[in-house]
Amino acid sequence: MDVTAAIQFGQLVGETYDILPSDLTNSAGNVLTAGGINYTVVTTIYANDLATDMNPDRVNETVSIGLVCQANGAGDVVIAFRGTEGNWEWIHDADFLTVPCPFLVGAGHTDDGFTAMYNSLRTAAAPNSPIVAKSISSLPFPRPVTSVTVCGHSLGGALATLLALDLAANTVFSHPVIYTYGSPRTGDSLFASTFDQVVTNSYRIENRLDIVPKLPPPPYQHVDELEPELTPVRLFPLPAEILVDFTPTCEHAIATYLHLLSLRSGGTVIPLDVNCQPKAKGTGSAAQ
């Protein structure tokens, strides 16, 4: 895995969190910078929010969930997804029901909540707007598209996984690259094996102390082989050093993933969220 590229696309994912879910203004024309590269937003991506037992009405709420961008002066397109406000609610609900993969016959089963959200992805806020996979080729890109990278954090990683397979199987963009950060498992073993055969440029990044990638439990299965795990504890040189405050929120945050990736890159260190600074150093142990 190219760690520099992983940081770059993770920074674009981080930009999606700067847009409130309730802000349905299309960000088209805005310029974002990630990894020293400027990207122009082509469109915001909208979806029905993830319904949970605690907030079932979310299924009727339209939210902004991601961005389609193109690198300035180049043909590279990036589709980036954030997580949802219901990140912890679906963990507590723990229903984890499955439905057949909606866009590829014989590709196994996927989580019903993630799939419903995926089916609602649109390139405009109106509910009858074209779905993302079918509308990508008709978006007003400033330059011809030469590559497509899909990236997402948390539940956005599940959406990115579904979209990457849909693009590869059903569109002219048959060789997407995908980076996910702290993604949950998206489907069953047949879905995972189908994905691995069809999407050949996939990078799954996981903090070993993040609980979200451990869910849903088997028979759900992760796609792709895990890239070397990130660890929020430095064991050597002694004494061991805690790098991130050990809370579920901090271990899962996209800023934590970027910080740990930057430590691995050996370049400029990306700071943690101030609330995730470790409370103590030099003690404790970590699984190897």
C-alpha angles and dihedrals in degrees: 000000000000101000092195091056091046090055092046094053091041089056090054089052087051089056090061090062090061089070115078112236089235093054103098095175109127109243093207111146096025115128120225129186124215127164090355091301122116118224128190117216112238095184145339117246118228132196144168105265121251110275117220134180089256093049109022093159091068088086087074096047119098113215137174107252108166152347138247110214138174125208112249111254093007141075098240113125124196125193110196129188131192126205123259135255086250095064095124097032095067089051090056093044091055096180095132096181118174135222130186114277100269101217106035122050114225094017095120129243133313134197110283096224095049090044094051090051091047092051089055096054110126138172092225132039095245110099093229093056119121116279115251101249092051096043102047094088092052098049116117098254112178091224136023111281113251100170140008124211120185119198137171146165127223111332085359085066090059090050090048090051092052093045094048091055092044092051093046095048102036112025142053088259091082098154107052121165116223133198120183128185121201092343121174120230108278106196148351129292094275091052091048094049091046090051092049091053096046103035105052101172104062130142121188114192121194137177104221092223095049110108097201097075088054090065144122092032125232136324077054110085135195120247119234128007116293116256113231105302120252114233126203092206125072109209099180138087093034135273095062115239129213108222102185132032106259102241127120092242095050095044090052101042119116088228088060091051091051092047093051092045091051090053088054093048094058090223132101110338113237108220124242122240105276090241091057098056108127114263094211138016139207102029137085133047138254135211114256 
